[in-house]
């Protein structure tokens, strides 16, 4: 049994990589709540005044926390599953929005209290303690912006979002290397990897992940 988390910047290709890994492992993908997320478009399109009044960043993080908590519990009950981003990564997004003043200190306290309680429950599950591997998809900022554009979600395209994306991107490596400790990490350079249009890249990433899983199990 293996559980893999696929992490990385918005638009970097997490879903595509997760689907390739699930196919290689003969498993399921637990997707990030995007298409069925009523708050996400509001979060991206709201004015600063609307954000202050409606508290969309806080509500969005609560929505992701709830849906990912449900996903990780279900994934841990099955064999060989892939999480398209996981509950571990959500704290970083909440932290950035708190630092930007879009989530208040009180909201952050509430959020972290809920997250801590959920993590204690996950750690107490009888059938699982942590994921086996986190696959971190890394790229330079120009590649990230290009791929967000290729994805074409209207609410992600506004020029006013570029600095928000840059802020997220600039701290991602620090989160991975200093704050994430649930499992081993495999870094995939997405500047030179196109799993959608290049079958050789897709096969290479699947092979690298399987090798990393085998190595992690050997150290367990």
C-alpha positions in Angstrom: 0.0 0.0 0.0 1.3 3.5 -0.9 -0.2 7.0 -0.6 1.5 9.7 -2.7 0.8 13.4 -2.4 1.5 15.5 -5.5 2.3 19.1 -4.6 3.4 22.4 -6.2 2.3 25.7 -7.5 -1.1 26.5 -9.1 -1.2 25.4 -12.7 2.1 23.5 -12.6 0.6 20.1 -13.6 -0.3 18.3 -10.4 -3.5 16.8 -11.7 -1.8 15.5 -14.9 1.1 14.0 -12.9 -1.4 12.5 -10.3 -3.3 10.8 -13.1 -0.1 9.3 -14.6 1.0 8.0 -11.3 -2.4 6.5 -10.5 -2.4 4.7 -13.9 1.1 3.4 -13.2 0.1 2.2 -9.8 -3.3 0.9 -10.7 -4.9 3.2 -8.2 -7.3 6.1 -7.8 -6.7 9.9 -7.7 -8.3 12.0 -5.0 -8.7 15.4 -6.7 -8.5 18.8 -5.3 -11.9 20.4 -5.0 -11.9 22.9 -7.9 -14.8 22.4 -10.3 -17.2 21.8 -7.4 -15.8 24.6 -5.3 -18.3 27.5 -4.9 -15.8 29.8 -3.2 -12.7 29.5 -5.5 -14.0 31.8 -8.4 -15.1 34.4 -5.8 -11.6 34.3 -4.1 -9.9 35.1 -7.4 -12.3 37.8 -8.7 -13.3 39.7 -5.5 -12.0 43.2 -5.0 -10.0 44.0 -1.9 -13.1 45.5 -0.4 -15.1 42.4 -1.1 -12.4 40.2 0.4 -12.4 42.2 3.6 -16.2 42.1 3.8 -16.9 38.5 2.7 -13.7 36.8 4.1 -13.3 34.6 1.0 -9.7 33.6 1.7 -10.7 32.2 5.1 -13.7 30.5 3.8 -11.7 29.0 0.9 -9.1 27.6 3.3 -11.9 26.1 5.4 -13.5 24.5 2.4 -10.2 23.0 1.3 -9.4 21.8 4.8 -12.8 20.0 5.0 -12.6 18.4 1.5 -8.9 17.3 1.9 -9.5 15.9 5.3 -12.3 13.7 3.8 -10.0 12.7 0.9 -7.0 11.8 3.0 -9.1 9.6 5.3 -10.6 7.8 2.4 -7.2 7.4 0.6 -5.7 5.9 3.7 -8.3 3.2 3.7 -7.4 2.0 0.2 -4.3 0.6 -1.5 -2.0 2.8 -3.6 -3.7 6.1 -3.9 -2.6 9.6 -5.2 -3.7 12.9 -3.6 -3.8 15.9 -6.0 -2.4 18.2 -3.3 -3.0 17.2 0.3 -4.0 18.6 3.7 -0.3 19.1 4.5 0.1 21.8 1.9 -3.0 23.8 2.8 -1.3 25.5 5.7 1.2 27.2 3.4 -1.6 28.8 1.4 -3.3 30.0 4.6 0.0 31.3 5.9 0.6 33.4 2.7 -2.9 34.9 2.8 -2.4 35.7 6.5 0.8 37.5 5.7 -0.9 39.4 2.9 -3.6 40.6 5.4 -6.3 38.6 3.7 -6.8 36.2 6.6 -6.9 37.8 10.0 -4.8 36.7 13.0 -8.0 35.4 14.7 -9.0 33.5 11.6 -5.5 32.0 11.4 -5.8 30.8 15.0 -9.1 29.2 14.3 -7.8 27.6 11.1 -4.6 26.2 12.7 -6.7 24.9 15.6 -8.9 23.0 13.2 -5.9 21.7 11.3 -4.1 20.5 14.4 -7.2 18.6 15.5 -7.6 17.0 12.1 -3.9 16.0 12.0 -4.2 14.4 15.5 -7.1 12.3 14.2 -5.2 11.3 11.0 -2.2 10.3 13.2 -4.5 8.2 15.3 -5.9 6.2 12.4 -5.2 2.5 12.8 -4.4 1.8 9.2 -2.1 4.7 8.3 0.2 7.3 9.9 1.5 9.4 7.0 1.9 9.4 3.2 4.8 7.5 1.7 6.0 10.1 -0.6 5.4 13.7 -1.6 6.1 14.5 -5.3 7.0 18.2 -5.5 6.6 19.8 -8.9 9.0 22.7 -9.2 9.5 25.3 -11.9 10.7 28.8 -12.5 8.1 31.6 -12.3 7.8 32.1 -16.0 6.9 28.4 -16.5 4.3 28.7 -13.8 2.6 31.7 -15.4 2.8 30.0 -18.9 1.0 26.9 -17.6 -1.6 28.9 -15.7 -2.3 30.6 -19.0 -2.5 27.3 -20.9 -4.9 25.9 -18.4 -7.3 28.7 -19.3 -9.5 29.0 -16.3 -11.0 32.5 -16.7 -10.9 33.5 -13.0 -7.1 32.7 -12.8 -6.0 34.9 -15.8 -6.4 38.5 -14.4 -3.1 40.4 -14.5 -3.8 41.6 -10.9 -3.1 38.0 -9.7 0.5 37.9 -11.0 2.0 39.3 -7.8 -0.1 36.9 -5.7 1.2 34.0 -7.8 4.8 35.3 -7.4 4.4 35.5 -3.6 3.2 31.9 -3.4 5.9 30.7 -5.8 8.7 32.6 -3.9 8.1 30.7 -0.6 7.2 27.3 -1.9 10.7 25.8 -1.7 11.0 27.0 1.9 7.7 25.3 2.8 8.8 22.0 1.3 12.3 22.0 2.8 11.6 23.6 6.2 8.0 22.8 7.1 7.0 19.6 5.4 8.1 16.5 7.3 5.3 13.9 6.8 7.3 11.9 4.2 10.2 11.7 1.8 10.1 14.3 -1.0 10.9 13.7 -4.6 11.5 16.9 -6.6 10.5 17.0 -10.3 11.8 19.8 -12.5 8.8 20.9 -14.5 10.8 23.4 -16.5 12.0 20.4 -18.6 9.1 18.0 -18.1 5.9 17.9 -20.1 3.9 14.9 -19.0 0.9 15.9 -21.2 2.5 16.1 -24.6 5.7 14.0 -24.1 5.0 10.3 -23.3 8.7 9.8 -22.5 8.5 12.5 -19.8 5.4 10.8 -18.4 7.1 7.4 -18.3 10.2 8.9 -16.7 8.3 10.6 -13.9 6.3 7.4 -13.2 9.6 5.5 -13.0 11.3 8.0 -10.7 8.3 7.9 -8.4 8.3 4.1 -8.3 12.0 4.1 -7.6 11.6 6.7 -4.8 8.8 4.6 -3.2 10.9 1.5 -3.3 13.8 3.4 -1.7 11.5 4.9 1.0 10.2 1.4 1.8 13.7 0.1 2.1 14.5 2.8 4.7 11.3 2.2 6.7 
